Amino acid sequence: MKKSLTILALVLASCSGETTEKEATYCNPLNINYRFQYTDSVSYREAADPTMIRFKDKYILLVSHSGGYWFSDDLHGWTYLPVSTLPIEDYAPDAIAISDTVWFAASSAERKPFYYTTDPFSDNWKPLNDTLPFAVWDPHFFADSDGQRYLYWGCSNQLPIYGVKLNSKMQAVSEPQVLIGHNADIYGWEVPGEKNELTTGGWNEGAWMTKYNNRYYLQYAAPGTEYRTYADGVYTSDSPLGPFAYETYSPFSYKPGGFAGGAGHGSTFPDEYGNYWHIATMSISIRHMFERRLGLFPAAFDKDGVLRTFTAFGDYPAIMPDRKVDFEKENTFTGWMLLSYNKKAEASSAMDEFPVSNAFDEDIRTWWSAVTGNSGEWLSVELDDASTVHAVQVNFADNGSKLKPGSKEIFYRYRILASKDGKSWDVLADKSNNTADACHDYIQLEKPVQTRFIKIENVSVPDGTFSLYDLRIFGTREGNTPAEVNEFTVARNEADTRKAIVEWPADDRATGYVVNYGTSPQKLYTSIMVYDSGSVMLTGLNRDVKYYFTVDAFNESGITRGMTVVEK
């Protein structure tokens, strides 16, 4: 079989499907200092409900319960600022930059003031004396091109998403208007559950407004932050307060499969080059329902104004562009494939309930743990021959940790080693003196390394045992990609067309598959990734909407695109 390119690279001249050494890359979940929470003797990390804005050439990132917020010059490196002059421990913080002022609000069951500052890079916020005549959950500010201001809010399994007009003093000058209701009986992705299977009401929340080509895109999240099915949908209008019409291609941000699932309650924003992005909440929810992370995904409006988010291979390494990207022709995926999935592995020790295999199962909800957190504990994996490593992601699990909000000196110290024979080892990365809190530490190698064994050795952990959700190794492997999936079936549930089963003949050479679908054969913008399977149940479809499907196959040598389109 002819070897195929993994993907169209961002640098088209190379035609290699790989990034160059000089291009910066990143990998989800984002590698920031997620704050520890401590509830009922359980310690866990949390960050969710992200708001991203630009102010004075810097990006500002606010998330729930984080004790502060982050700022960055390039969406790549982040600086954390602890804050005491805001109610920063409230959920779903939102901000907007208008002229030389940044305004802030967060969720509250009580009437609370907004806050403002002209210098968000220092802890110097002031409350606005006036308050809204009602409490708001999941607030979101929007300023139109004519200067008119609006507030959207809503977070409920019963109540709708509302909107109201504001004056220049952030006072409400209209009655709240109902904009988005609950329609789980029609929209399968609004149904709660890991497989949208529950009968309780789902939560509609996290409103976000984007204006594009004089069209208003009101985005919202469903069905619940604790599910991998957590996603964002969109309504559109030619007016900021509607009436709004549901876009049947929703959800536009959706990632139930892969290492880290979930892509809901996000914010859509342009970068300095005019590229759009969507930063959203990813779910773990094992130690606690609110155990969550952040994912940053490229986004775009196509020529017909359809909003899409690129979540296929959304937790594999991607290029951080330094120019305008034409997403009709280009893709920021590096083409580096996962080399470590279900590989033979060994460790210095392992707890019975947290075996070594958990570190290579592509599931952030399971983890491996050594018996201790002592220096010298280690984990190694054997890759296939002819593997070239480009990057490593170390996802620390904090097993047995009792750390609490405000704990100091939270950092992981370790070494990454490589070997061709499993006996003689070379250092790939030395973090023995690390002082950064990097629990999803992503390391892009200066130069790719051809090797067979990768080992991580513990120097110290901040608390608990030496433990990893996964040690993920990315790169390339010589060989053929899987066979093309040119025959498959799609069976819509006749009694409930929100559900469908997609089945195909599995190829032994395939590591996994990506099922792509959409409401047009040219717009297959939604996807779900599955490993080691020849079928998948889709439960997030919209009732009585016609869909089109393809199936891509992938392995460590790349991706074979499915050219067959099935209509159902």
Buried (B, 14 or more C-beta within 10 A) or exposed (E): EEEBBBBBBBBEEEEEBBBEEEBBBBBBBBBBBBBBBBEEEEBBBBBBBBBBBBBEEBBBBBBBBBBBBBBBEEBBEBEBBEBEBBBBBBBBBBBBBBEEEBBBBBBBEEEBBBBBBEEBBEBEBEBBEEBBEEBBBBBBBBBBEEEBBBBBBBBBBEBBBBBBBBEEEBBBEEEBBEBBEBBBEBBBBBBBBBBBEBEEBBBBBBBBBBEBEEEBBBBBBBBBBBBBBBBBBBBBBEEBBBEBEBBBBBBBBBBBBBBBBBBBBBBBBEBBEEBBBBBBBBBBBBBBBBBBBBBBBBBBBBEEEBBBBBBBBBBBBBBBBBEEBEBEEBBBBBBBBBBBBEBEBBBBBBBEEBBBBBBBBBBBBBBBBBBBBBBEBBBBBBBBEEBBBBBBBBBBBBBBBEBEBEBEEBBBBBBBBBBBEEEEBEEBBEBEEBEBBBBBBBBBBEEBBBBBBBBBBBBBBBBBBBBBBBBBBBBBBEBBBBBBBEEBEBEBBEEEBBBBBBBBEBBEBBBBBBBBBBBBEEBBBBBBBBBEEBBBBBBBBBBEBEBBBBBBBBBBBBBBBBEEEBEB
